């Protein structure tokens, strides 16, 4: 019975860790721009003098 309680507590700690990582990612702006990467391939790059 002790191992069940240990595993439940361990899984809750891991889940809280993932939740904290997700909240940190959202607050740091990781999910702000979800449109530009999908259309970036369609834009032509500007040519430099060396090309």
GIKAQUI-V427311 format. One record per residue. N is the residue number from 0. OMEGA is omega as a letter, one per 20 degrees, with the letter a starting at -180 (none if undefined). Layout:
N|OMEGA, N|OMEGA
//
This chain:
0|r, 1|a, 2|r, 3|r, 4|r, 5|a, 6|r, 7|r, 8|r, 9|r, 10|r, 11|r, 12|r, 13|r, 14|r, 15|r, 16|r, 17|r, 18|r, 19|r, 20|r, 21|r, 22|r, 23|a, 24|r, 25|a, 26|a, 27|r, 28|a, 29|a, 30|a, 31|a, 32|r, 33|a, 34|a, 35|a, 36|a, 37|a, 38|a, 39|a, 40|a, 41|a, 42|r, 43|r, 44|r, 45|a, 46|r, 47|a, 48|a, 49|a, 50|none
//
